[in-house]
Amino acid sequence: MPLGARIRQFRDGVMTQQDLATAAGVSVDLVRKLEQGRRNTASVASLHQIARALDVPLGDLIGPVRMPEQAPAEGVAALRFAVADVDDLTGESEAGEPLSLSEAEQELTYLWGTYWSGKYDRLTALLPPALTSLRATTRATGSPRASELVAQGFWAAGSTLIHLHQSDAAYIALRHAIELAGYGNDQLLAAALRGSIAWQLLTVGRFAESEAVALRMAERIEPSGERSFPQLSTYGSLIVTAATAAARGGNRAQARSLIDTSAEVAHRIGRDRDDYNSAFGPSQVAMQSVDVNVQTGEYGQALESARTMPHHHAAGLPLAARARHLTDRALAHSRLGHHEQASTLVLTAEQMAPEWAKRQQLLKSVTRDLLRGSRTRAPRLRNLADRLNVT
C-alpha cells in the first residue's frame, strides 16, 4: 500500500486532511499530495510528525519494506536510484522539502541512530526521501555546512547498502559522499568517509586496497602533540580498519601491530567516543582485537582479548557493534568446541538486535555450524535457525 493510502486509511473517520496537517504541523498541501499520489515521499521529520498526529508507530505508517532477496525490483531499488541520481544530466531536480540546517542535523541523527540499531529495513524506506530533502537543502542554502550534511546522508545510504549486499551502489554512494564533503570545510569528515570506503573494499575482499586506503588517510591526519579528541578518534578508527583488512588478508604481524597502535590512541583518549558516526575508544579496540584474532584463527587469544572489554562497554558500543562482538566470541567458542557457550552467545546476539541478525552472514554461519554438532540440537537453536532462514 502506498504511503498516501496508508495516511488516508489511518486518518479516515478520525480527522480531516486539515485536522491532520494542523496536528502534525505540516502543510495541508503536503497531506493532500501524498494522499493523491502526486508525492510519494516526505522528510523523516514530517513523517514522524504525521505518525505522531495519527497516533501510530512510524513503522506502521511507512509499512513493511521488501528486501532484495524477497523482491529484487522493489524496496532497495528506490535506494539504489536515490544514490545514483542524474539531476545534473537531466537538468531537473526532484521536488523535496528544504530543511533548516538544524532540522537536517536532527534528521541525520535519527538516520544514524536507526543504522546503528541494525534496522536496515526501515532505513531502506527512510533514506530515499531523506536524501531528496538533504539535496533540496543544499540547493536552497548553498552553504559548505549543507554540503557536509548531504554527504553524511549519502554516507548513511552507502553504509546501509553494504549491509544489504549492494556493494556497487554502496561504492557509488560513498564516492558521492566524498565529493560532496569536498565542498565543505571539515577535513575530518573527509577522512572518516575514506575510512568507510576502506570498509566497503574490505567487505568485497579487496583487502590490500582497503588497508592502503585507510593507512594513507591515517598518515595525513596522524596527530602529534596536543590534538582534539575527534582527530584522535578518527585516526584510531582508520588504524582499526587497516588492522581488520590486514587480518583478513592473512598478514597477522601487521594486524597485531596496527591493533597495538590503535590501543595506544584509545588509551590517550581515555574513554569511548562517538565522532563522525563511528565509535572509537577502549571498547572498540577490544572488540576489534577479538575480530582480528578470530580472522587469523587464534581463537583462544580471541577469548583472552574479549576479557579486556571494559565493563561499561554497553555505553561505548552501538547496538549493532555489540551484537557483532557477541558473534565473534561465539565463533571462537564454536571452533574451540565450546558449543553451549557459543549457542548462548548467538541467541543473545539475535535477541539483542533481531533486524540486524537477519542480514549477518557470520551469525548464520556460526548457527549452521552449531546445528551440525550432536550436542547443540536444542529447540531454541533450531528456532533461531528458522528465524534466520538457516538450514
C-alpha positions as a printed NumPy array, in Angstrom:
array([[  0.   ,   0.   ,   0.   ],
       [  1.466,   3.409,  -0.959],
       [  2.325,   5.9  ,   1.767],
       [ -0.563,   8.219,   0.846],
       [ -3.073,   5.376,   1.034],
       [ -1.794,   4.436,   4.481],
       [ -2.191,   8.017,   5.683],
       [ -5.739,   8.119,   4.324],
       [ -6.521,   4.766,   5.956],
       [ -5.305,   5.877,   9.384],
       [ -6.951,   9.312,   9.067],
       [-10.319,   8.258,   7.627],
       [-13.167,   8.717,  10.06 ],
       [-10.875,  10.272,  12.661],
       [ -9.766,  13.604,  11.232],
       [ -9.887,  15.632,   8.051],
       [ -6.816,  16.42 ,   5.966],
       [ -6.745,  19.87 ,   7.534],
       [ -7.056,  18.405,  11.036],
       [ -4.11 ,  16.083,  10.355],
       [ -1.995,  18.856,   8.877],
       [ -2.679,  21.101,  11.876],
       [ -1.981,  18.353,  14.41 ],
       [  1.218,  17.313,  12.619],
       [  2.477,  20.835,  11.986],
       [  2.8  ,  20.248,   8.23 ],
       [  1.084,  21.893,   5.29 ],
       [ -2.31 ,  20.599,   4.187],
       [ -0.888,  20.69 ,   0.658],
       [  1.667,  18.021,   1.652],
       [ -1.04 ,  15.772,   3.122],
       [ -3.239,  16.267,   0.049],
       [ -0.464,  15.495,  -2.445],
       [  0.618,  12.406,  -0.523],
       [ -2.904,  11.024,  -0.412],
       [ -3.492,  11.8  ,  -4.087],
       [ -0.261,  10.084,  -5.068],
       [  1.244,  13.269,  -6.511],
       [  4.003,  12.939,  -3.925],
       [  5.438,   9.689,  -2.701],
       [  7.943,  10.998,  -0.167],
       [  8.31 ,  13.392,   2.734],
       [ 11.138,  14.236,   5.067],
       [ 11.796,  11.962,   8.022],
       [ 10.778,  14.811,  10.332],
       [  7.433,  15.242,   8.53 ],
       [  6.776,  11.501,   8.587],
       [  7.459,  11.453,  12.329],
       [  5.061,  14.348,  12.883],
       [  2.322,  12.742,  10.775],
       [  2.749,   9.403,  12.564],
       [  2.553,  11.152,  15.942],
       [ -0.59 ,  13.041,  14.932],
       [ -2.209,   9.777,  13.777],
       [ -1.032,   8.045,  16.971],
       [  0.631,   5.189,  15.062],
       [  4.238,   3.947,  15.066],
       [  6.393,   5.246,  12.229],
       [  6.95 ,   1.68 ,  11.05 ],
       [  3.188,   1.19 ,  10.609],
       [  2.905,   4.438,   8.662],
       [  5.647,   3.671,   6.13 ],
       [  4.74 ,  -0.026,   6.018],
       [  6.917,  -3.105,   5.576],
       [  9.749,  -2.853,   3.08 ],
       [ 10.537,  -5.837,   0.913],
       [ 14.226,  -6.58 ,   0.792],
       [ 16.396,  -7.715,  -2.154],
       [ 16.043, -11.464,  -1.684],
       [ 12.255, -11.105,  -1.41 ],
       [ 11.69 ,  -8.762,  -4.345],
       [ 14.757,  -7.635,  -6.31 ],
       [ 12.832,  -4.929,  -8.164],
       [ 11.267,  -3.358,  -5.08 ],
       [ 12.349,  -1.664,  -1.881],
       [ 16.101,  -1.473,  -2.283],
       [ 15.707,  -0.341,  -5.904],
       [ 14.43 ,   3.026,  -4.664],
       [ 17.543,   3.429,  -2.521],
       [ 19.795,   2.434,  -5.423],
       [ 18.113,   5.058,  -7.618],
       [ 18.386,   7.675,  -4.872],
       [ 22.179,   7.354,  -4.599],
       [ 22.632,   7.306,  -8.394],
       [ 20.627,  10.402,  -9.244],
       [ 21.059,  12.009, -12.672],
       [ 19.819,  15.51 , -11.861],
       [ 22.969,  17.049, -13.318],
       [ 22.367,  15.236, -16.635],
       [ 18.635,  15.918, -16.956],
       [ 18.747,  19.479, -15.682],
       [ 15.826,  18.701, -13.401],
       [ 15.766,  18.261,  -9.65 ],
       [ 13.352,  16.047,  -7.759],
       [ 10.991,  18.123,  -5.649],
       [ 11.808,  17.952,  -1.975],
       [ 11.289,  19.892,   1.223],
       [ 14.333,  22.023,   2.063],
       [ 15.248,  21.734,   5.721],
       [ 16.917,  24.185,   8.009],
       [ 20.437,  23.157,   8.953],
       [ 19.28 ,  22.224,  12.453],
       [ 16.436,  20.122,  11.021],
       [ 18.885,  18.394,   8.679],
       [ 21.17 ,  17.607,  11.613],
       [ 18.237,  16.122,  13.554],
       [ 17.243,  14.032,  10.545],
       [ 20.761,  12.648,  10.24 ],
       [ 20.893,  11.891,  13.963],
       [ 17.754,   9.786,  13.583],
       [ 19.026,   8.015,  10.446],
       [ 22.363,   7.123,  12.02 ],
       [ 20.661,   6.001,  15.221],
       [ 18.474,   3.708,  13.128],
       [ 21.559,   2.428,  11.312],
       [ 23.467,   1.582,  14.478],
       [ 20.352,  -0.184,  15.787],
       [ 20.605,  -2.501,  12.783],
       [ 17.17 ,  -1.533,  11.42 ],
       [ 18.118,  -1.695,   7.75 ],
       [ 14.552,  -2.448,   6.591],
       [ 13.347,   0.862,   7.971],
       [ 16.358,   2.721,   6.577],
       [ 15.597,   1.421,   3.105],
       [ 12.278,   3.258,   3.269],
       [ 13.535,   6.404,   5.01 ],
       [ 16.746,   7.13 ,   3.143],
       [ 15.382,   7.972,  -0.354],
       [ 13.104,  10.806,   0.881],
       [ 15.804,  11.926,   3.318],
       [ 18.34 ,  12.265,   0.501],
       [ 15.798,  14.214,  -1.526],
       [ 15.277,  16.654,   1.357],
       [ 19.01 ,  16.973,   2.039],
       [ 19.745,  17.719,  -1.629],
       [ 16.965,  20.315,  -1.617],
       [ 18.567,  21.882,   1.466],
       [ 21.904,  22.149,  -0.321],
       [ 20.282,  23.785,  -3.348],
       [ 18.4  ,  26.216,  -1.107],
       [ 21.351,  27.332,   1.024],
       [ 24.469,  26.552,  -0.988],
       [ 26.466,  26.606,   2.254],
       [ 29.513,  24.424,   2.998],
       [ 27.719,  23.039,   6.045],
       [ 24.775,  21.9  ,   3.891],
       [ 27.203,  20.043,   1.631],
       [ 28.676,  18.284,   4.669],
       [ 25.203,  17.26 ,   5.829],
       [ 24.124,  15.807,   2.494],
       [ 27.487,  13.996,   2.384],
       [ 26.584,  12.362,   5.689],
       [ 23.234,  11.341,   4.2  ],
       [ 24.957,   9.581,   1.315],
       [ 27.359,   8.036,   3.826],
       [ 24.426,   6.544,   5.747],
       [ 22.968,   5.274,   2.47 ],
       [ 26.268,   3.698,   1.412],
       [ 26.761,   2.029,   4.778],
       [ 23.228,   0.625,   4.666],
       [ 23.713,  -0.679,   1.123],
       [ 26.799,  -2.583,   2.266],
       [ 24.653,  -4.492,   4.754],
       [ 22.098,  -5.148,   2.023],
       [ 24.878,  -6.714,  -0.103],
       [ 24.588,  -3.987,  -2.737],
       [ 28.321,  -3.296,  -2.984],
       [ 28.244,  -1.459,  -6.314],
       [ 25.575,   1.015,  -5.188],
       [ 27.351,   1.383,  -1.83 ],
       [ 30.561,   2.376,  -3.596],
       [ 28.69 ,   4.962,  -5.691],
       [ 27.062,   6.435,  -2.575],
       [ 30.332,   6.664,  -0.647],
       [ 32.264,   8.203,  -3.537],
       [ 29.442,  10.722,  -3.938],
       [ 29.681,  11.479,  -0.21 ],
       [ 33.423,  12.165,  -0.529],
       [ 32.788,  14.515,  -3.452],
       [ 30.123,  16.432,  -1.521],
       [ 32.308,  16.665,   1.587],
       [ 34.904,  18.359,  -0.599],
       [ 32.597,  21.387,  -0.823],
       [ 32.623,  21.673,   2.955],
       [ 35.296,  22.722,   5.425],
       [ 35.516,  19.659,   7.671],
       [ 38.708,  17.75 ,   6.879],
       [ 37.996,  15.078,   9.476],
       [ 34.679,  14.27 ,   7.791],
       [ 36.551,  13.717,   4.536],
       [ 38.99 ,  11.428,   6.374],
       [ 36.212,   9.431,   8.032],
       [ 34.494,   8.951,   4.677],
       [ 37.648,   7.472,   3.195],
       [ 37.7  ,   5.099,   6.144],
       [ 34.217,   3.98 ,   5.109],
       [ 35.448,   3.402,   1.545],
       [ 38.179,   1.22 ,   3.056],
       [ 35.496,  -0.76 ,   4.887],
       [ 33.488,  -1.186,   1.675],
       [ 36.596,  -2.517,  -0.091],
       [ 37.15 ,  -4.892,   2.818],
       [ 33.628,  -6.33 ,   2.529],
       [ 34.2  ,  -7.281,  -1.133],
       [ 37.548,  -8.943,  -0.48 ],
       [ 39.869,  -6.162,  -1.665],
       [ 41.936,  -6.387,   1.497],
       [ 45.231,  -4.891,   0.307],
       [ 43.467,  -1.866,  -1.192],
       [ 41.347,  -1.455,   1.908],
       [ 44.419,  -1.391,   4.119],
       [ 46.225,   1.018,   1.784],
       [ 43.311,   3.484,   1.657],
       [ 42.902,   3.503,   5.446],
       [ 46.632,   3.876,   6.16 ],
       [ 47.154,   6.62 ,   3.591],
       [ 44.377,   8.685,   5.133],
       [ 45.623,   7.937,   8.648],
       [ 49.063,   9.252,   7.715],
       [ 47.51 ,  12.515,   6.516],
       [ 45.753,  13.207,   9.812],
       [ 48.186,  11.486,  12.192],
       [ 48.054,  13.515,  15.413],
       [ 51.197,  14.882,  17.002],
       [ 51.343,  16.909,  20.182],
       [ 48.078,  18.155,  21.585],
       [ 45.208,  17.255,  19.271],
       [ 41.446,  17.233,  19.601],
       [ 39.629,  14.091,  20.641],
       [ 37.706,  13.959,  17.313],
       [ 41.013,  13.906,  15.429],
       [ 42.375,  11.181,  17.684],
       [ 39.255,   9.022,  17.357],
       [ 39.082,   9.452,  13.562],
       [ 42.739,   8.479,  13.294],
       [ 42.163,   5.497,  15.598],
       [ 39.181,   4.334,  13.539],
       [ 41.272,   4.374,  10.37 ],
       [ 44.002,   2.323,  12.058],
       [ 41.439,  -0.216,  13.301],
       [ 40.026,  -0.57 ,   9.779],
       [ 43.524,  -1.147,   8.413],
       [ 44.144,  -3.774,  11.107],
       [ 40.952,  -5.607,  10.163],
       [ 41.917,  -5.555,   6.477],
       [ 45.406,  -6.859,   7.286],
       [ 43.93 ,  -9.712,   9.333],
       [ 41.544, -10.727,   6.568],
       [ 44.434, -10.57 ,   4.12 ],
       [ 46.395, -13.021,   6.252],
       [ 49.038, -10.546,   7.473],
       [ 48.964, -11.473,  11.157],
       [ 52.014,  -9.444,  12.217],
       [ 50.761,  -6.266,  10.548],
       [ 47.313,  -6.694,  12.051],
       [ 48.73 ,  -7.094,  15.558],
       [ 50.975,  -4.053,  15.137],
       [ 48.081,  -1.891,  13.979],
       [ 45.837,  -3.065,  16.836],
       [ 48.609,  -2.108,  19.275],
       [ 48.776,   1.358,  17.669],
       [ 45.018,   1.802,  17.958],
       [ 45.168,   0.722,  21.609],
       [ 47.712,   3.481,  22.299],
       [ 45.374,   6.033,  20.698],
       [ 42.416,   4.732,  22.715],
       [ 44.472,   4.967,  25.907],
       [ 45.344,   8.547,  25.019],
       [ 41.644,   9.387,  24.648],
       [ 40.806,   7.502,  27.83 ],
       [ 37.15 ,   6.746,  27.097],
       [ 34.77 ,   5.718,  24.352],
       [ 33.726,   8.403,  21.903],
       [ 31.267,   8.761,  19.046],
       [ 32.706,  11.073,  16.41 ],
       [ 31.638,  11.18 ,  12.767],
       [ 29.034,   8.451,  13.169],
       [ 31.639,   5.973,  14.412],
       [ 32.513,   4.668,  17.841],
       [ 36.144,   4.575,  18.922],
       [ 37.853,   4.044,  22.241],
       [ 38.881,   1.202,  24.559],
       [ 35.699,  -0.78 ,  23.836],
       [ 36.118,  -0.588,  20.065],
       [ 39.768,  -1.639,  20.311],
       [ 38.824,  -4.637,  22.48 ],
       [ 36.104,  -5.596,  20.02 ],
       [ 38.42 ,  -5.364,  17.003],
       [ 41.167,  -7.258,  18.839],
       [ 38.735, -10.166,  19.143],
       [ 37.818,  -9.836,  15.465],
       [ 41.466,  -9.788,  14.331],
       [ 42.278, -12.897,  16.372],
       [ 39.228, -14.703,  15.012],
       [ 40.201, -13.827,  11.448],
       [ 43.733, -15.133,  11.958],
       [ 42.482, -18.36 ,  13.556],
       [ 43.738, -17.633,  17.073],
       [ 40.518, -18.489,  18.869],
       [ 41.962, -18.865,  22.35 ],
       [ 43.629, -15.477,  22.051],
       [ 40.331, -14.037,  20.786],
       [ 38.632, -15.055,  24.032],
       [ 41.545, -13.611,  26.024],
       [ 41.109, -10.327,  24.138],
       [ 37.385, -10.38 ,  24.948],
       [ 38.275, -10.161,  28.635],
       [ 39.822,  -6.725,  28.02 ],
       [ 36.412,  -5.304,  27.132],
       [ 35.592,  -2.545,  29.66 ],
       [ 32.661,  -3.361,  31.927],
       [ 30.855,  -0.254,  30.699],
       [ 31.075,  -1.37 ,  27.051],
       [ 27.294,  -1.253,  26.691],
       [ 27.581,   2.528,  26.711],
       [ 30.654,   2.591,  24.48 ],
       [ 29.485,   0.483,  21.557],
       [ 26.321,   0.89 ,  19.484],
       [ 23.83 ,  -1.961,  19.411],
       [ 24.951,  -3.439,  16.089],
       [ 28.588,  -3.431,  17.208],
       [ 27.721,  -5.179,  20.485],
       [ 25.84 ,  -7.872,  18.599],
       [ 28.771,  -8.351,  16.215],
       [ 31.147,  -8.683,  19.176],
       [ 28.984, -11.451,  20.637],
       [ 29.018, -13.2  ,  17.257],
       [ 32.828, -13.078,  17.061],
       [ 33.025, -14.59 ,  20.538],
       [ 30.512, -17.254,  19.548],
       [ 32.667, -18.21 ,  16.56 ],
       [ 35.736, -18.54 ,  18.784],
       [ 33.871, -20.746,  21.276],
       [ 32.433, -22.85 ,  18.459],
       [ 35.846, -23.518,  16.915],
       [ 37.193, -24.495,  20.338],
       [ 34.34 , -26.946,  20.878],
       [ 32.534, -24.843,  23.486],
       [ 29.139, -25.423,  21.886],
       [ 26.933, -24.381,  24.789],
       [ 28.732, -21.063,  25.244],
       [ 28.588, -20.43 ,  21.502],
       [ 24.858, -21.222,  21.378],
       [ 24.119, -18.832,  24.222],
       [ 26.049, -16.04 ,  22.506],
       [ 24.375, -16.36 ,  19.093],
       [ 20.955, -16.455,  20.752],
       [ 21.804, -13.357,  22.796],
       [ 23.054, -11.505,  19.705],
       [ 19.84 , -12.261,  17.815],
       [ 17.628, -11.307,  20.751],
       [ 19.586,  -8.084,  21.179],
       [ 19.31 ,  -6.992,  17.527],
       [ 16.822,  -9.174,  15.595],
       [ 16.687,  -6.974,  12.486],
       [ 20.476,  -6.749,  12.353],
       [ 20.756, -10.529,  12.739],
       [ 18.681, -11.242,   9.619],
       [ 21.378,  -9.681,   7.424],
       [ 24.515, -11.127,   9.05 ],
       [ 26.214, -13.979,   7.224],
       [ 28.655, -14.62 ,  10.08 ],
       [ 25.852, -15.164,  12.587],
       [ 24.136, -17.513,  10.148],
       [ 27.375, -19.395,   9.537],
       [ 28.041, -19.932,  13.252],
       [ 24.444, -21.067,  13.778],
       [ 24.756, -23.514,  10.883],
       [ 27.983, -24.935,  12.328],
       [ 26.376, -25.364,  15.738],
       [ 23.421, -27.217,  14.238],
       [ 25.849, -29.817,  12.915],
       [ 27.04 , -30.615,  16.461],
       [ 25.22 , -33.527,  18.055],
       [ 25.009, -31.77 ,  21.41 ],
       [ 23.615, -28.474,  20.113],
       [ 20.309, -29.537,  18.577],
       [ 18.278, -27.816,  21.262],
       [ 14.873, -26.445,  20.202],
       [ 15.98 , -22.872,  20.941],
       [ 18.835, -23.171,  18.439],
       [ 16.584, -24.72 ,  15.804],
       [ 14.093, -21.895,  16.343],
       [ 16.905, -19.393,  15.836],
       [ 17.896, -21.167,  12.621],
       [ 14.3  , -20.912,  11.388],
       [ 14.206, -17.169,  12.134],
       [ 17.491, -16.647,  10.279],
       [ 16.435, -18.931,   7.417],
       [ 19.396, -21.22 ,   8.076],
       [ 19.112, -24.849,   7.001]])
